[in-house]
Amino acid sequence: MSSLIAWATQTRYMPPWMPSNRSPALKYERKLSDAEIQVLQDWDKEGALQGDLE
C-alpha cells in the first residue's frame, strides 16, 4: 500500500487536482509540496513504519 501512495503522490495522480499551473491560486488548494512528497517517498523506502499510536 505504501508503494501505491508513494507512486500516486510522486506522479501527482493524487491528490486529484484538475486546474493547471496556469490557473489562478485558489483558497484551500489541496496540493502537496515537493518536500511533502519526498516525506512520503522516504517513508515508503524505509519500510512504511507505523507511527506512534499514543
TAVEN-V905655 format. One record per backbone hydrogen bond with DSSP energy under -0.5 kcal/mol. CO is the residue of the C=O (numbers start at 0). NH is the residue of the N-H. E is the energy in kcal/mol with one decimal. If there is no record, write none. Layout:
# TAVEN-V905655
co;nh;e
CO;NH;E
CO;NH;E
This chain:
# TAVEN-V905655
co;nh;e
0;4;-2.1
1;5;-2.9
2;6;-2.5
3;7;-2.9
4;8;-2.1
5;9;-2.3
6;10;-2.5
7;12;-1.4
7;13;-2.5
8;11;-0.6
19;22;-1.7
25;28;-1.0
32;36;-2.3
33;37;-2.1
34;38;-1.8
35;39;-1.6
36;40;-2.2
37;41;-2.9
38;42;-2.4
39;43;-2.1
40;44;-2.4
41;45;-2.0
42;47;-2.9
43;46;-1.7
